[in-house]
Amino acid sequence: MSIDKILAISGKPGLYELKIQTRTGFVAESLSDGKRITVGLRNNVSLLSEISVYTYDGEIKLSEVFRAIAEKENKGPAISHKEDNATLENYFREALPEFDEDRVYASDIKKILNWYNTLQAKGLVSKESLAEEAKEDEVKTEE
């Protein structure tokens, strides 16, 4: 599975997988406990595949940031998002040296690392899934 169906829902902790779309919203399943919730159209929902991170040269897709962290960690877990801000920024700079320090805040880095660790624990960060993501990104870029 790619991150195309992974959601972050405002006001709800953790990440969710999009299961079914309905007339009034959709049904999502929590990646942490497997519980299903109904989400209305009024909720602020973000697809991880649509999120980008600011760099000095523009923006970079979140999947590419995950790929950089996975390469740094050899597909293993990243440091905890609960570390102090200076440690998190230094770690993120090692994985993604070109990130814009003025526009990417410590809270953003915490979210990204928390999401990465959640996906990694579920087995969604592997050589196969990262290669699949890269191919999908190339196809979308060509279109």
Buried (B, 14 or more C-beta within 10 A) or exposed (E): EBBEBBBBBEEBEBBBBBEEEEEEBBBBBBBEEEEEBEBEEEBEBEBBBEBEBBBEEEEBBBBBBBBBBBEBBEBEBBBEBEBEEEEBBEBBEEBBEEBEEEEBEBEBBBBBBBBBBBBBEBEBBEEEBBEEBEEBBEEEEEE
